[in-house]
Amino acid sequence: IRRPPRSTLMRSSAASDVYKRQVSTQSTGTKKYRTQDKNMARGPRRHLKRLNAPSHWMLGKLGGVFAPRPSTGPHKLRECLPLCILLRNRLKYALTAAEVSYIMSMRLITVDNKVRTDPRYPAGLMDVIQIKKTGDNFRLLYDVKGRFIVHKILPAEAKFKLCRVRHQLVGAKGVPFIVTHDARTIRYPDPVIKVNDTVKISLETGKIIDHVKFDSGNLCMIVGGRNLGRVGLVQNVERHPGSFDIVHVKDAVGNTFATRLHNVFIIGRGTKSLVSLSRRKGLKKSILEEMEERLSKKKGGKKGGKK
């Protein structure tokens, strides 16, 4: 599009209107014209600033400008932990991102019994990470402060994982299937399994070997909201049609709290958990209790030093 002289545009409003109309037209044929919309998408985002990274990654503010942006995968960007951060910052198997890429290219890391070579692969809740060279097995869980714990497990426990049922649908040709929290699609499930239930999946076959109903009295972990990471027994469910259903939970100490239904992940029948938990067992302490615990540790350290 050839722009008329400025004097012509200033004198004639008709000429300026024609020019603006030509600029705003869309592409026709092989010739493309620029548009005036400056907020158009320019493709997928490939960068993530460190200040915008999720706080539970615990990246230092002065450690650089950028953070590893997770690849698209089974877990959301703000609800996952990239393997780069897992190996470098948590497990200390590498000092730099380049070393992580070397480790990944050697096909030594498996997530849910599948080899992963992408350093930015998003690992999430209940994922099993195995390292062949060292023979270590880890499961990703939450602590009571909402951060990911790399929890070490036994080889027998590394053969399965728990998945929360998010959707129950009927596909093409009347095939029933369920969709889990880690984006698995499982065809022909047991008709007893419903939304919000938990299924135990074998990582070798990918099939359901057990399931736990969402019922009162079962053990659950909170996976969202202000009580993220807490573990307790489901007491009762308040139904609110047109709004969010509320679940009341009671922990092992006797503290009660409430959260939304979609934040509850059933992890066991009764008081027995199907997976091993972290050291604190999902019990949240008050600020005063944490302070007393820190002071007692300091006193114990000083006494040990004097001896």
Beta strands, then each sheet from edge to edge (+ up, - down):
strand 1: 81-82
strand 2: 109-111
strand 3: 114-115
strand 4: 122-123
strand 5: 128-131
strand 6: 136-142
strand 7: 148-152
strand 8: 160-170
strand 9: 176-180
strand 10: 185-187
strand 11: 198-202
strand 12: 208-212
strand 13: 219-222
strand 14: 231-238
strand 15: 246-250
strand 16: 256-260
strand 17: 264-269
strand 18: 272-273
sheet 1: 1+ 4-
sheet 2: 3+ 2- 5+ 6- 7+
sheet 3: 10+ 9- 8+ 11- 12+
sheet 4: 16+ 15- 14+ 13- 17+ 18-
end
